[in-house]
Amino acid sequence: MLDKIFTAIFGSQNDRDVKKLRPIVEQVNAKEEWAKSLAAEDFPKQTQIFKERLAKGESLDDILPEAFALCREAAFRVRGERAYDVQVMGSINLHMGRITEMKTGEGKTLVAVAPSYLNALSGKGVHVVTVNDYLAERDANTMRPVFAYLGCTVGAILSNMDNAARREAYACDVTYGTNNEFGFDYLRDNMQVELKQKVQRGFNYCIVDEIDSILIDEARTPLIISGAGEDDTYKYYEVDKYVGEFTEVAKDPATDDYPDEVQMTPEERAAMEGDYKIDEKSKRVSFTDKGMDHIEKILHQHNLIQPGTKLQDEQNFEFLHYFTQALRAHLLYQNDVDYVVKDG
């Protein structure tokens, strides 16, 4: 009851957050006529001016209104897309390191441009992380002309790139790529003998698209780089024996989709049946909490891990990767369609 009274008087948390953002949006709007008055050749010059102001001690927040207004005008001239006030608000939110929730079609790719540009002015690089190569390449190609108009470079990290191409893409002001590629490049860099062989530079600022998928679902599967060995092969064969014991989470007949765990109470989540969910489009498998418990039970039953230890323990966590890969192989990949077996 007190919560309702408090909300009625002061507004919801969302209302209060929006109220704080509105003055900043007004500052951006106040600079719009200034941005419109600039010639095309002035845009990269203004980018250089921003960098000089930062070098003299101004902060990113100090130049945000001008930088966002410049970015909005550049996008309008190049792509005919003028960011709405609510989109500018989303951009400010991303710059602040918060989550901006947007539905498909509301312009996420455009919203990410302004905070990417602003934070790239430091010269330390910006990463824009998404879920697959197609989106990384599409978004980079879509917004590259806008960044070029502002005097900034854009790169994309794709799975088929060699180290030289990766190093070049990471050296750009803004680098698009998938969570897996960024993660594996980090692991490979830490295995290099000489510093000059590394492809990544320091980490400065990052925007994560599909954040729930990448930081929750994808994060359940560890990124592992290891050399080939008999022990690894043995574990894959052992794990493969038990994938038939797992069951898929039942989908809602009305929506043909999995139940939304975010909207569930802890009791409802605990009662939810099924060990895993699959995403056929991106060929991903994610385990539920019950699925993780099921894996741990199997490992103990068949003496694959030490008694008294848990799946989450460092020495056992690789088994989650093995079970995930085994399920993907059985459920999402077909012989002679996704792969070919030749000579055994």
VOGU-3710 file (C-alpha; in Angstrom, 3 decimals, decimal comma):
1> mldkiftaif> 0,000/0,000/0,000  2,822/2,410/0,912  4,507/1,631/-2,432  1,368/2,687/-4,311  1,095/5,920/-2,332  4,786/6,704/-2,925  4,415/6,027/-6,667  1,280/8,164/-6,884  3,120/11,124/-5,306  6,589/10,843/-6,804
11> gsqndrdvkk> 5,971/8,712/-9,910  7,521/5,365/-10,812  11,284/4,846/-11,068  10,908/5,009/-14,850  9,081/8,352/-14,597  11,843/9,767/-12,403  14,565/8,507/-14,763  12,832/10,044/-17,780  12,430/13,347/-15,931  16,201/13,474/-15,365
21> lrpiveqvna> 16,910/12,835/-19,051  14,571/15,486/-20,478  16,829/18,503/-19,696  19,725/16,809/-21,522  17,490/16,131/-24,542  16,520/19,816/-24,526  20,220/20,759/-24,565  20,725/18,492/-27,598  17,715/20,054/-29,346  19,070/23,535/-28,616
31> keewakslaa> 22,193/22,667/-30,629  20,265/21,317/-33,634  20,223/24,587/-35,620  23,960/24,953/-35,022  24,557/21,450/-36,458  22,320/22,176/-39,456  24,328/25,304/-40,274  27,581/23,355/-40,716  28,917/22,385/-44,136  29,811/18,751/-44,848
41> edfpkqtqif> 33,539/19,438/-44,492  32,947/20,944/-41,049  31,772/17,666/-39,509  35,161/15,893/-39,328  36,713/19,224/-38,289  34,238/19,450/-35,425  35,130/15,886/-34,401  38,756/16,989/-34,149  37,694/20,022/-32,078  35,828/17,717/-29,669
51> kerlakgesl> 38,961/15,587/-29,257  41,052/18,684/-28,512  38,511/19,839/-25,909  38,693/16,435/-24,213  42,495/16,628/-24,209  42,252/19,998/-22,428  40,211/18,546/-19,591  36,550/18,676/-20,617  34,502/15,536/-19,999  32,350/13,537/-22,408
61> ddilpeafal> 29,260/14,794/-20,567  30,395/18,395/-21,213  30,376/17,926/-24,982  27,443/15,468/-25,133  24,783/17,970/-26,333  26,917/19,204/-29,243  28,199/15,721/-30,137  24,705/14,214/-30,139  23,298/17,102/-32,191  26,142/16,703/-34,697
71> creaafrvrg> 25,549/12,960/-34,869  21,783/13,397/-35,326  22,359/15,811/-38,233  24,943/13,498/-39,843  22,510/10,570/-39,749  19,786/12,757/-41,258  22,007/13,944/-44,109  23,449/10,531/-44,910  20,477/8,224/-44,275  17,489/10,559/-44,002
81> eraydvqvmg> 16,967/9,388/-40,418  16,523/12,091/-37,770  16,528/10,605/-34,270  13,344/11,331/-32,314  13,626/12,753/-28,807  12,862/9,343/-27,300  15,688/7,846/-29,355  18,054/10,593/-28,170  16,918/9,722/-24,654  17,829/6,082/-25,317
91> sinlhmgrit> 21,255/7,170/-26,585  21,888/9,212/-23,433  20,846/6,216/-21,352  23,354/3,989/-23,171  26,117/6,554/-22,645  25,336/6,412/-18,909  25,952/2,653/-18,947  22,307/1,688/-18,488  20,008/-0,721/-20,296  17,713/0,812/-22,910
101> emktgegktl> 14,764/-1,482/-23,676  13,521/-1,139/-27,261  11,242/-3,255/-29,414  12,150/-4,476/-32,894  11,715/-1,632/-35,365  12,239/1,192/-32,885  15,668/2,039/-34,256  18,219/0,323/-32,021  20,946/0,558/-34,670  20,475/4,322/-34,956
111> vavapsylna> 20,248/4,828/-31,185  23,638/3,154/-30,719  25,400/5,570/-33,097  25,448/8,716/-30,913  26,903/7,110/-27,736  29,364/5,154/-29,897  30,516/8,372/-31,575  30,748/10,282/-28,291  32,816/7,611/-26,540  35,014/7,049/-29,612
121> lsgkgvhvvt> 36,192/10,661/-29,286  38,522/9,520/-26,500  40,557/7,679/-29,154  40,408/4,446/-27,156  37,858/2,643/-29,350  34,286/1,461/-28,907  32,871/-2,064/-29,222  29,295/-2,735/-30,362  28,439/-6,351/-29,533  25,610/-8,308/-31,154
131> vndylaerda> 24,541/-11,941/-31,462  25,643/-13,078/-34,926  27,919/-12,249/-37,864  25,044/-11,150/-40,093  23,897/-8,439/-37,674  27,462/-7,314/-36,937  28,257/-6,893/-40,643  24,853/-5,382/-41,486  24,975/-2,788/-38,686  28,576/-1,854/-39,478
141> ntmrpvfayl> 27,821/-1,392/-43,185  24,587/0,477/-42,448  26,144/3,050/-40,142  29,653/3,260/-41,631  28,663/6,176/-43,971  27,308/8,131/-40,978  30,509/7,653/-38,981  32,600/8,455/-42,080  30,668/11,735/-42,471  31,743/12,548/-38,913
151> gctvgailsn> 35,353/11,623/-39,649  35,357/8,280/-37,780  36,325/4,777/-38,930  34,254/1,602/-38,518  35,344/-2,037/-38,486  33,562/-5,377/-38,139  34,923/-8,583/-36,612  33,636/-11,642/-38,504  34,340/-15,329/-37,955  36,141/-15,808/-41,296
161> mdnaarreay> 38,744/-13,068/-40,708  42,471/-13,623/-40,309  44,526/-11,910/-37,609  45,677/-9,037/-39,812  42,089/-8,108/-40,721  41,022/-8,400/-37,092  43,823/-6,133/-35,913  42,809/-3,550/-38,515  39,135/-3,721/-37,448  40,021/-3,344/-33,767
171> acdvtygtnn> 42,104/-0,264/-34,579  39,000/1,539/-35,897  37,101/4,100/-33,838  34,041/1,825/-33,647  34,181/-1,973/-33,981  31,107/-4,162/-34,473  31,237/-7,893/-33,726  29,691/-10,846/-31,917  30,181/-11,752/-28,283  31,880/-15,007/-29,282
181> efgfdylrdn> 34,395/-13,335/-31,612  35,297/-10,669/-29,049  35,599/-13,351/-26,373  37,729/-15,762/-28,378  39,992/-12,949/-29,604  40,567/-12,017/-25,969  41,468/-15,630/-25,123  43,763/-15,967/-28,148  45,483/-12,669/-27,309  46,263/-14,007/-23,853
191> mqvelkqkvq> 47,905/-17,071/-25,420  50,231/-15,042/-27,673  53,956/-15,144/-26,961  54,686/-11,640/-28,327  52,602/-8,508/-27,714  52,749/-7,504/-31,386  50,765/-10,644/-32,264  47,738/-9,468/-30,269  44,775/-8,158/-32,259  42,781/-6,305/-29,585
201> rgfnycivde> 43,693/-3,066/-27,869  42,494/-1,811/-24,482  38,836/-1,915/-23,460  37,133/1,464/-23,211  33,368/1,472/-23,847  30,953/-1,172/-25,057  27,306/-1,345/-26,176  25,680/-4,791/-25,978  22,741/-5,516/-28,282  20,291/-8,253/-27,153
211> idsilidear> 21,790/-7,898/-23,683  19,514/-10,504/-22,076  20,597/-13,115/-24,608  24,319/-12,306/-24,472  24,825/-11,666/-20,745  22,393/-14,326/-19,468  21,705/-17,105/-22,001  25,052/-17,027/-23,826  26,993/-16,488/-20,595  25,937/-19,933/-19,392
221> tpliisgage> 28,228/-21,486/-22,003  31,907/-20,803/-21,298  34,320/-19,938/-24,113  37,053/-22,570/-24,081  40,207/-22,770/-26,190  42,219/-25,937/-25,746  44,519/-28,139/-27,734  43,331/-31,505/-29,011  43,907/-34,359/-26,595  42,625/-37,802/-25,724
231> ddtykyyevd> 41,038/-36,564/-22,503  38,868/-33,996/-24,301  37,731/-36,576/-26,866  36,914/-39,011/-24,077  34,767/-36,448/-22,283  32,806/-35,632/-25,432  32,056/-39,329/-25,967  31,031/-39,758/-22,324  28,735/-36,740/-22,338  27,146/-37,790/-25,627
241> kyvgefteva> 25,805/-40,947/-23,955  23,463/-38,979/-21,708  21,996/-36,190/-23,887  18,863/-38,280/-24,433  17,960/-37,846/-20,755  17,291/-34,108/-21,178  13,900/-32,616/-22,034  13,006/-29,355/-23,741  11,042/-26,647/-21,911  7,402/-26,782/-23,034
251> kdpatddypd> 6,317/-23,883/-25,251  3,163/-21,843/-24,724  0,642/-23,150/-27,310  -0,821/-19,666/-27,724  2,464/-17,994/-28,718  4,553/-21,015/-29,781  7,311/-19,576/-27,627  8,928/-20,402/-24,312  7,402/-18,919/-21,148  8,902/-15,572/-20,135
261> evqmtpeera> 10,982/-16,345/-17,043  11,436/-12,635/-16,327  7,702/-12,305/-15,648  7,585/-15,404/-13,432  7,730/-15,554/-9,660  10,559/-17,628/-8,128  7,970/-20,300/-7,312  6,754/-20,434/-10,934  10,308/-20,688/-12,223  11,024/-23,530/-9,808
271> amegdykide> 7,914/-25,370/-11,009  8,756/-24,942/-14,706  9,471/-28,297/-16,364  12,273/-28,907/-18,854  16,061/-28,829/-18,980  16,857/-26,625/-21,962  15,634/-24,131/-24,540  16,734/-24,014/-28,162  17,010/-21,135/-30,604  16,997/-22,663/-34,077
281> kskrvsftdk> 17,682/-19,352/-35,830  21,016/-18,747/-34,114  21,631/-22,451/-33,335  21,911/-21,918/-29,594  21,052/-24,147/-26,642  20,642/-22,746/-23,128  20,063/-24,771/-19,975  17,525/-23,888/-17,305  18,433/-24,081/-13,629  16,844/-27,539/-13,574
291> gmdhiekilh> 18,951/-28,511/-16,568  22,124/-27,420/-14,758  21,097/-29,507/-11,748  20,398/-32,443/-14,074  23,903/-32,176/-15,581  25,457/-32,155/-12,116  23,413/-35,217/-11,121  24,561/-37,150/-14,216  28,205/-36,226/-13,619  28,042/-37,528/-10,033
301> qhnliqpgtk> 26,109/-40,678/-10,978  28,742/-41,683/-13,517  31,774/-40,523/-11,509  32,798/-37,928/-14,107  33,564/-35,348/-11,407  34,929/-35,615/-7,886  32,400/-36,376/-5,103  31,348/-33,279/-3,180  32,172/-30,877/-6,020  29,670/-28,880/-8,060
311> lqdeqnfefl> 29,232/-28,181/-11,778  30,017/-24,503/-11,174  33,446/-25,352/-9,689  36,335/-24,293/-11,909  37,565/-27,835/-12,535  34,099/-29,010/-13,654  32,610/-26,063/-15,525  33,907/-27,266/-18,900  31,300/-30,056/-18,771  28,586/-27,464/-19,343
321> hyftqalrah> 30,316/-26,666/-22,651  30,454/-30,373/-23,560  26,756/-30,940/-22,812  25,784/-27,791/-24,708  27,767/-28,826/-27,774  26,383/-32,373/-27,636  22,788/-31,115/-27,526  23,460/-28,673/-30,369  24,902/-31,500/-32,462  21,830/-33,691/-31,904
331> llyqndvdyv> 19,112/-31,035/-32,115  20,330/-28,316/-34,447  22,721/-29,885/-36,964  21,809/-32,452/-39,630  24,191/-34,742/-41,450  24,581/-33,828/-45,146  22,857/-30,495/-44,466  24,992/-28,670/-41,878  28,018/-30,963/-42,049  29,445/-33,896/-44,020
341> vkdg> 31,053/-37,075/-42,733  33,700/-38,360/-45,153  35,790/-41,505/-44,716  34,498/-41,919/-41,157
//
